């Protein structure tokens, strides 16, 4: 629980420092990208803090490309 609170406090401090600076400089597109990446990082940090298992993307790639690889190997053999 403490980890979640610390993550949220750090995210709030980062946003409180960076967003007003970007707003004053009229960096709207950069602020959108910054916000997206900050939220994405926050999401994965919270998942890690809660010890939730996330599937490995490599497993999905193997699942998709293994039949193709087998077919190409059969053609070339």
Secondary structure, DSSP 8 states (H G I E B T S, - for coil): -HHHHHHHHHHHHHHHHHHHHHHHTT-HHHHHHHHHHHHHHHHHHHHHHTT-----HHHHHHHHHHHHHHHHHHHH-
